[in-house]
Amino acid sequence: MDCIHLKGIRAYGYTGALAEEQVLGQWFEVELRLWLDLTLPGQTDRLDDTLDYRQVITQVQELIQTSKFTLIEKLASAIADRLLSLESIQQLDIRLTKLAPPIPNFSGTVTIELQRSKLAPPPAPHRDQQGLPLA
């Protein structure tokens, strides 16, 4: 399966466990890996035949800007759910980073990474009469 990487999607949002985070807000950054079939656009060279990543960026930014969740895990899940609702995306990895978390004596970032797929899980292995997997 083919993959589109999007790095550096930034937006100002209001997700956080502290009341101040939900009032004052803060910057978030998203990195995405989107798995889809790029065979057709590779042949036709037509934007209509591929995923318009400008729309993906806009949707991610809008979700960050308009959501007020307590946890960044919830925000990352909401972004993943929204993107997997797009027909062409089969699987994704998302890295959502809180760029300046309000933690005393901490100058780093906090990142949540999720992997999501709308592909069916692999079938259970066939088993013999004793319940052992068949080769």
C-alpha positions in Angstrom: 0.0 0.0 0.0 1.2 3.5 -0.8 1.7 6.3 1.8 1.4 10.1 2.0 3.4 11.8 4.7 2.3 15.1 6.1 4.6 16.9 8.6 4.3 20.2 10.4 0.5 20.7 10.5 0.1 23.4 13.2 -2.9 24.8 14.8 -3.8 26.6 18.0 -6.3 24.7 20.1 -8.0 24.4 23.5 -7.4 20.7 24.5 -5.9 20.1 27.9 -6.5 18.9 31.5 -6.0 22.3 33.1 -8.8 24.9 32.9 -6.2 27.5 31.7 -5.4 25.2 28.7 -9.1 25.2 27.7 -9.4 29.0 28.0 -6.0 30.3 26.9 -5.2 27.5 24.5 -1.8 26.4 23.1 -0.1 25.2 19.9 -0.3 21.7 18.6 1.6 20.0 15.8 0.5 16.9 13.8 2.4 14.5 11.7 0.4 12.0 9.6 1.2 8.9 7.5 -1.8 8.0 5.4 -2.0 4.7 3.6 -4.0 4.5 0.4 -3.8 3.3 -3.2 -1.9 5.8 -5.4 -1.9 3.7 -8.5 -4.5 5.6 -10.4 -3.1 9.1 -9.8 0.3 7.8 -10.6 -1.0 7.0 -14.1 -3.5 9.8 -14.7 -1.6 12.8 -13.1 -5.1 14.1 -12.0 -5.8 15.7 -8.7 -9.3 14.3 -8.8 -7.9 10.8 -8.7 -5.9 11.3 -5.5 -6.3 12.5 -1.9 -6.2 16.3 -1.8 -3.9 16.7 1.2 -4.8 20.4 1.4 -8.3 19.3 2.6 -6.7 16.9 5.1 -4.6 19.7 6.5 -7.6 22.0 6.8 -9.7 19.3 8.5 -7.0 18.6 11.0 -6.5 22.3 11.8 -10.3 22.8 12.2 -10.6 19.9 14.6 -7.7 21.2 16.7 -9.1 24.8 16.7 -12.7 23.8 17.6 -12.3 20.9 20.0 -12.1 21.2 23.7 -11.1 17.8 25.1 -9.3 17.1 28.4 -6.8 14.6 26.9 -4.7 14.9 23.8 -5.4 11.1 23.3 -9.0 12.1 22.6 -8.0 14.8 20.2 -5.7 12.4 18.3 -8.5 9.8 18.2 -11.0 12.4 16.9 -8.5 13.4 14.1 -7.9 9.7 13.2 -11.7 9.0 13.1 -12.3 12.0 10.9 -9.6 11.0 8.4 -10.6 7.4 8.3 -14.0 8.5 7.2 -12.5 9.6 4.0 -13.0 6.8 1.4 -9.4 6.6 0.1 -7.6 6.4 3.4 -7.3 2.8 4.6 -4.8 3.2 7.5 -3.0 6.0 9.3 -0.5 6.9 11.9 -0.9 10.1 13.7 1.6 11.9 16.0 0.0 14.8 17.9 2.4 17.0 19.8 1.6 19.5 22.5 4.4 21.9 21.9 4.5 23.7 25.3 2.7 21.7 27.9 2.3 23.6 31.2 4.4 21.4 33.3 6.7 23.0 35.8 10.5 22.7 35.1 9.8 20.9 31.8 10.8 22.6 28.5 10.1 19.6 26.2 7.1 18.5 24.2 4.5 15.7 24.8 3.5 13.5 21.8 0.8 10.9 21.4 1.1 8.4 18.6 -1.8 6.4 17.3 -2.2 3.8 14.6 -5.6 3.2 13.2 -7.0 1.2 10.3 -10.3 0.4 8.7 -8.9 -2.8 7.2 -10.5 -6.0 8.5 -8.4 -7.8 11.1 -6.6 -10.9 9.9 -8.7 -14.1 10.1 -8.2 -16.4 13.0 -5.9 -19.3 12.2 -7.5 -22.6 11.3 -7.1 -25.1 14.1 -7.1 -28.9 14.2 -9.5 -31.0 16.4 -7.2 -30.4 19.4 -7.2 -26.6 19.0 -3.7 -26.4 17.6 -3.0 -24.0 14.7 -2.7 -25.7 11.3 0.5 -25.0 9.4 
